[in-house]
Amino acid sequence: MKTITETAYAKINLGLDIIGKRSDGYHEVSMIMQSVGLSDEIVISAGQGKEGITIATDMAGLSCGSDNLAYKAAELLARYAGINPHVHIALKKKIFLAAGLAGGSSDAAAVLRGLNKYWRLNLNADELRRLAAQLGSDIPFCIEGGTALATGRGEILTQLDDLSPAAVVLAKPKGLEVSTAWVYQHYNKGRVVHAPCIWQLQAHLQDGARALVPYMGNVLETVTIPAHPVIASIKAAMLGAGAYYALMSGSGPTVFALAPDQEAAANITAALADFSVETAITTIVGRIK
């Protein structure tokens, strides 16, 4: 039986700034997005029984119905290509759920890449990104990942040179889910004390993770941290254990730390023992070729 396997990488935001509110209701953003090695595996195979799309996952609490972004991606591509789908999509999950790591978005992007091969459509990355933008703001980035400047509502991408390798620690408070829509709705620019300097981040990407620290930041912390102070406590513990920098990813609640090496990453993870968190030690990864 023919199968296609794709890797869906999580993402972090090295810098996330909001420029203003758009006429379409979305926020105008400026972000440096970065893929990391924590990943899901997407396996596409022939469907069983009647025609259609079926989803299976090994993660409890994740819907396998038509509201799953992977399902929506398959449905969209089938409609675009004029195909009556008969496929089964297995999601082998490692990315934390509802975590600000683009897990669902990355799965959807992997489904678009995988079905493009499975159905031999030969669509290029730009065509896949245009389709992905119909599903969500992070999904176009996840088509190729790597390091990119994202503007507009996040779907306008400028691919940047891959960031130098660095150790990364991810920590998500167990049982805590944050609504991205809620965070953006409650954003108030007047509460921002420290915003990232996106152009300086771009300029220093090849100078190593430590060189990025003065320019990093996430303005959405001003919404999520007051609602969930444990995020600030996790950041403080990571910094106290030797992280170069610790920052909330996206709208949260996951916090990531940049570490000097894998040994330091292990020490940072150990410093979180008193917190109820899911953790992972991973690394920066480059663009999908």
Secondary structure, DSSP 8 states (H G I E B T S, - for coil): --EEEEEEEEEEEEEEEEEEE-TTS-EEEEEEEEEEEEEEEEEEEE--SSSEEEEEESSTT---STTSHHHHHHHHHHHHHT---EEEEEEE--S-TTSSS-HHHHHHHHHHHHHHHHTT----HHHHHHHHTTT-SSHHHHHH-SEEEEETTTTEEEEE------EEEEEEETT----HHHHHHT--GGG-S----HHHHHHTGGG-HHHHGGG-EETTHHHHHHH-THHHHHHHHHHHTT-SEEEE-TTSS-EEEEESSHHHHHHHHHTTTTS-EEEEEEEB-----
